[in-house]
């Protein structure tokens, strides 16, 4: 049972790493090629700005979420 949990944790860690890498690549591609990048389909930076603005409207809950994401990401780097 412990081996299954370790395997699932490794898959989830790899999935999160892939998501962060894809986010970085899409932001860089949008900066280089403009807001209408053909192979991405939407404006990634506009979506990120909207997300950050909505988190800013939530106050302390947004702060907790941001800290949770930072802690999770730091654990990924180890």
N, CA, C and O atoms as a DFTB+ gen file, in Angstrom:
312 C
 N C O
     1  1       0.825      -1.193       0.000
     2  2       0.000       0.000       0.000
     3  2       0.874       1.263       0.000
     4  3       0.557       2.254      -0.659
     5  1       1.970       1.202       0.749
     6  2       2.857       2.351       0.812
     7  2       3.510       2.618      -0.548
     8  3       3.743       3.768      -0.920
     9  1       3.797       1.552      -1.274
    10  2       4.393       1.707      -2.610
    11  2       3.422       2.413      -3.553
    12  3       3.847       3.222      -4.379
    13  1       2.122       2.120      -3.444
    14  2       1.118       2.772      -4.280
    15  2       1.067       4.265      -3.980
    16  3       0.982       5.084      -4.895
    17  1       1.120       4.615      -2.708
    18  2       1.067       6.028      -2.334
    19  2       2.289       6.769      -2.865
    20  3       2.174       7.890      -3.360
    21  1       3.443       6.151      -2.765
    22  2       4.671       6.769      -3.276
    23  2       4.589       6.937      -4.788
    24  3       4.990       7.971      -5.322
    25  1       4.070       5.926      -5.477
    26  2       3.928       6.003      -6.932
    27  2       2.966       7.115      -7.335
    28  3       3.252       7.880      -8.256
    29  1       1.837       7.207      -6.655
    30  2       0.855       8.253      -6.966
    31  2       1.440       9.626      -6.666
    32  3       1.238      10.567      -7.434
    33  1       2.163       9.749      -5.560
    34  2       2.789      11.024      -5.211
    35  2       3.802      11.437      -6.279
    36  3       3.882      12.611      -6.638
    37  1       4.567      10.484      -6.780
    38  2       5.536      10.799      -7.833
    39  2       4.850      11.249      -9.119
    40  3       5.304      12.186      -9.777
    41  1       3.752      10.575      -9.476
    42  2       3.011      10.980     -10.673
    43  2       2.427      12.382     -10.511
    44  3       2.482      13.188     -11.439
    45  1       1.870      12.674      -9.340
    46  2       1.310      14.000      -9.101
    47  2       2.395      15.070      -9.110
    48  3       2.168      16.172      -9.610
    49  1       3.556      14.765      -8.570
    50  2       4.673      15.711      -8.571
    51  2       5.114      16.001     -10.008
    52  3       5.360      17.153     -10.366
    53  1       5.211      14.957     -10.825
    54  2       5.600      15.152     -12.224
    55  2       4.538      15.943     -12.980
    56  3       4.864      16.765     -13.836
    57  1       3.272      15.696     -12.666
    58  2       2.187      16.421     -13.306
    59  2       2.246      17.906     -12.950
    60  3       2.041      18.757     -13.815
    61  1       2.526      18.223     -11.685
    62  2       2.647      19.614     -11.268
    63  2       3.845      20.286     -11.922
    64  3       3.754      21.440     -12.339
    65  1       4.955      19.584     -12.016
    66  2       6.132      20.136     -12.688
    67  2       5.822      20.434     -14.147
    68  3       6.214      21.478     -14.668
    69  1       5.126      19.529     -14.798
    70  2       4.746      19.732     -16.188
    71  2       3.828      20.942     -16.332
    72  3       3.987      21.734     -17.261
    73  1       2.880      21.088     -15.430
    74  2       1.979      22.235     -15.472
    75  2       2.703      23.549     -15.304
    76  3       2.415      24.512     -16.013
    77  1       3.648      23.604     -14.366
    78  2       4.414      24.832     -14.153
    79  2       5.269      25.140     -15.378
    80  3       5.369      26.297     -15.785
    81  1       5.881      24.123     -15.965
    82  2       6.682      24.339     -17.165
    83  2       5.830      24.815     -18.337
    84  3       6.237      25.717     -19.069
    85  1       4.657      24.221     -18.522
    86  2       3.772      24.649     -19.601
    87  2       3.284      26.075     -19.390
    88  3       3.146      26.834     -20.350
    89  1       3.027      26.439     -18.158
    90  2       2.616      27.807     -17.862
    91  2       3.727      28.784     -18.220
    92  3       3.471      29.821     -18.832
    93  1       4.950      28.459     -17.845
    94  2       6.078      29.325     -18.172
    95  2       6.299      29.450     -19.665
    96  3       6.538      30.545     -20.173
    97  1       6.220      28.331     -20.371
    98  2       6.409      28.354     -21.829
    99  2       5.309      29.164     -22.501
   100  3       5.582      29.920     -23.433
   101  1       4.072      29.017     -22.043
   102  2       2.984      29.756     -22.684
   103  2       3.077      31.252     -22.412
   104  3       2.732      32.054     -23.279
   105  1       3.538      31.645     -21.222
   106  2       3.713      33.069     -20.962
   107  2       4.829      33.633     -21.835
   108  3       4.681      34.709     -22.414
   109  1       5.939      32.914     -21.934
   110  2       7.048      33.374     -22.771
   111  2       6.638      33.438     -24.242
   112  3       6.991      34.385     -24.944
   113  1       5.891      32.431     -24.712
   114  2       5.437      32.428     -26.104
   115  2       4.512      33.600     -26.374
   116  3       4.568      34.212     -27.441
   117  1       3.653      33.914     -25.399
   118  2       2.744      35.042     -25.598
   119  2       3.493      36.365     -25.592
   120  3       3.122      37.288     -26.317
   121  1       4.532      36.469     -24.792
   122  2       5.337      37.696     -24.785
   123  2       6.082      37.846     -26.108
   124  3       6.158      38.943     -26.660
   125  1       6.632      36.737     -26.619
   126  2       7.410      36.796     -27.856
   127  2       6.552      36.999     -29.099
   128  3       6.899      37.786     -29.980
   129  1       5.426      36.284     -29.166
   130  2       4.632      36.265     -30.394
   131  2       3.359      37.089     -30.326
   132  3       2.627      37.155     -31.313
   133  1       3.075      37.709     -29.215
   134  2       1.867      38.524     -29.088
   135  2       0.739      37.766     -28.416
   136  3       0.871      36.585     -28.097
   137  1      -0.379      38.461     -28.202
   138  2      -1.478      37.863     -27.427
   139  2      -2.237      36.755     -28.152
   140  3      -2.921      35.963     -27.504
   141  1      -2.135      36.680     -29.456
   142  2      -2.890      35.667     -30.201
   143  2      -1.961      34.591     -30.737
   144  3      -1.771      34.464     -31.947
   145  1      -1.387      33.823     -29.830
   146  2      -0.513      32.724     -30.229
   147  2      -1.402      31.598     -30.740
   148  3      -2.321      31.154     -30.052
   149  1      -1.118      31.148     -31.942
   150  2      -2.007      30.199     -32.613
   151  2      -2.089      28.859     -31.892
   152  3      -3.161      28.256     -31.848
   153  1      -1.003      28.387     -31.336
   154  2      -1.012      27.041     -30.770
   155  2      -1.422      26.998     -29.300
   156  3      -1.469      25.915     -28.715
   157  1      -1.719      28.141     -28.688
   158  2      -2.175      28.141     -27.297
   159  2      -3.685      28.287     -27.184
   160  3      -4.297      27.687     -26.300
   161  1      -4.284      29.057     -28.049
   162  2      -5.733      29.136     -28.073
   163  2      -6.343      30.237     -27.225
   164  3      -7.473      30.642     -27.495
   165  1      -5.659      30.735     -26.225
   166  2      -6.218      31.810     -25.415
   167  2      -5.098      32.687     -24.892
   168  3      -3.920      32.357     -25.030
   169  1      -5.468      33.792     -24.298
   170  2      -4.483      34.713     -23.756
   171  2      -4.130      34.292     -22.329
   172  3      -4.903      34.514     -21.397
   173  1      -2.979      33.695     -22.173
   174  2      -2.562      33.148     -20.892
   175  2      -2.318      34.255     -19.881
   176  3      -2.739      34.148     -18.729
   177  1      -1.646      35.312     -20.299
   178  2      -1.348      36.387     -19.353
   179  2      -2.616      37.089     -18.892
   180  3      -2.706      37.489     -17.731
   181  1      -3.592      37.247     -19.769
   182  2      -4.864      37.859     -19.368
   183  2      -5.564      36.974     -18.340
   184  3      -6.140      37.473     -17.374
   185  1      -5.513      35.669     -18.551
   186  2      -6.118      34.756     -17.586
   187  2      -5.393      34.796     -16.245
   188  3      -6.034      34.735     -15.196
   189  1      -4.070      34.899     -16.266
   190  2      -3.306      34.995     -15.023
   191  2      -3.610      36.291     -14.285
   192  3      -3.744      36.292     -13.062
   193  1      -3.720      37.386     -15.014
   194  2      -4.045      38.671     -14.389
   195  2      -5.435      38.623     -13.770
   196  3      -5.641      39.128     -12.666
   197  1      -6.382      38.026     -14.467
   198  2      -7.736      37.876     -13.933
   199  2      -7.726      37.030     -12.664
   200  3      -8.408      37.354     -11.692
   201  1      -6.956      35.951     -12.675
   202  2      -6.851      35.091     -11.498
   203  2      -6.253      35.838     -10.316
   204  3      -6.760      35.745      -9.198
   205  1      -5.172      36.582     -10.562
   206  2      -4.543      37.327      -9.483
   207  2      -5.441      38.443      -8.960
   208  3      -5.453      38.709      -7.758
   209  1      -6.186      39.092      -9.833
   210  2      -7.130      40.121      -9.380
   211  2      -8.240      39.527      -8.536
   212  3      -8.640      40.119      -7.534
   213  1      -8.742      38.365      -8.926
   214  2      -9.800      37.736      -8.130
   215  2      -9.261      37.262      -6.789
   216  3      -9.973      37.302      -5.786
   217  1      -8.002      36.811      -6.763
   218  2      -7.402      36.448      -5.478
   219  2      -7.218      37.678      -4.606
   220  3      -7.373      37.599      -3.388
   221  1      -6.893      38.804      -5.208
   222  2      -6.731      40.036      -4.454
   223  2      -8.032      40.522      -3.844
   224  3      -8.023      41.156      -2.789
   225  1      -9.146      40.233      -4.491
   226  2     -10.451      40.630      -3.969
   227  2     -10.874      39.792      -2.770
   228  3     -11.726      40.211      -1.987
   229  1     -10.284      38.614      -2.625
   230  2     -10.699      37.699      -1.563
   231  2     -10.019      37.967      -0.222
   232  3     -10.462      37.447       0.803
   233  1      -8.965      38.760      -0.209
   234  2      -8.319      39.142       1.042
   235  2      -7.475      38.041       1.644
   236  3      -6.579      37.509       0.989
   237  1      -7.760      37.692       2.905
   238  2      -6.929      36.749       3.667
   239  2      -6.978      35.339       3.071
   240  3      -5.994      34.603       3.151
   241  1      -8.093      34.961       2.485
   242  2      -8.182      33.633       1.873
   243  2      -7.198      33.515       0.720
   244  3      -6.582      32.467       0.529
   245  1      -7.050      34.576      -0.040
   246  2      -6.095      34.574      -1.147
   247  2      -4.672      34.468      -0.634
   248  3      -3.841      33.789      -1.237
   249  1      -4.388      35.131       0.468
   250  2      -3.062      35.066       1.056
   251  2      -2.727      33.644       1.495
   252  3      -1.603      33.178       1.306
   253  1      -3.691      32.967       2.074
   254  2      -3.491      31.573       2.491
   255  2      -3.252      30.687       1.278
   256  3      -2.385      29.813       1.311
   257  1      -4.007      30.903       0.213
   258  2      -3.841      30.109      -1.002
   259  2      -2.466      30.339      -1.614
   260  3      -1.806      29.390      -2.037
   261  1      -2.037      31.589      -1.662
   262  2      -0.725      31.903      -2.230
   263  2       0.378      31.245      -1.423
   264  3       1.310      30.683      -1.998
   265  1       0.289      31.304      -0.089
   266  2       1.289      30.650       0.744
   267  2       1.283      29.137       0.550
   268  3       2.346      28.516       0.544
   269  1       0.107      28.536       0.392
   270  2       0.023      27.096       0.169
   271  2       0.680      26.716      -1.153
   272  3       1.373      25.701      -1.236
   273  1       0.466      27.523      -2.181
   274  2       1.081      27.244      -3.478
   275  2       2.592      27.393      -3.388
   276  3       3.326      26.579      -3.949
   277  1       3.065      28.415      -2.695
   278  2       4.506      28.621      -2.549
   279  2       5.145      27.464      -1.793
   280  3       6.202      26.973      -2.189
   281  1       4.516      27.027      -0.714
   282  2       5.053      25.910       0.068
   283  2       5.083      24.643      -0.766
   284  3       6.064      23.900      -0.732
   285  1       4.015      24.388      -1.515
   286  2       3.971      23.200      -2.366
   287  2       5.049      23.260      -3.433
   288  3       5.715      22.260      -3.699
   289  1       5.226      24.411      -4.040
   290  2       6.236      24.552      -5.094
   291  2       7.644      24.401      -4.535
   292  3       8.512      23.815      -5.183
   293  1       7.873      24.928      -3.334
   294  2       9.213      24.774      -2.723
   295  2       9.514      23.320      -2.415
   296  3      10.659      22.883      -2.534
   297  1       8.491      22.561      -2.018
   298  2       8.694      21.139      -1.766
   299  2       9.020      20.411      -3.069
   300  3       9.761      19.428      -3.073
   301  1       8.458      20.904      -4.173
   302  2       8.752      20.289      -5.475
   303  2      10.207      20.468      -5.855
   304  3      10.793      19.593      -6.492
   305  1      10.796      21.586      -5.475
   306  2      12.172      21.863      -5.881
   307  2      13.197      21.034      -5.125
   308  3      14.339      20.910      -5.569
   309  1      12.810      20.468      -3.996
   310  2      13.762      19.675      -3.198
   311  2      13.992      18.307      -3.779
   312  3      14.764      17.524      -3.225
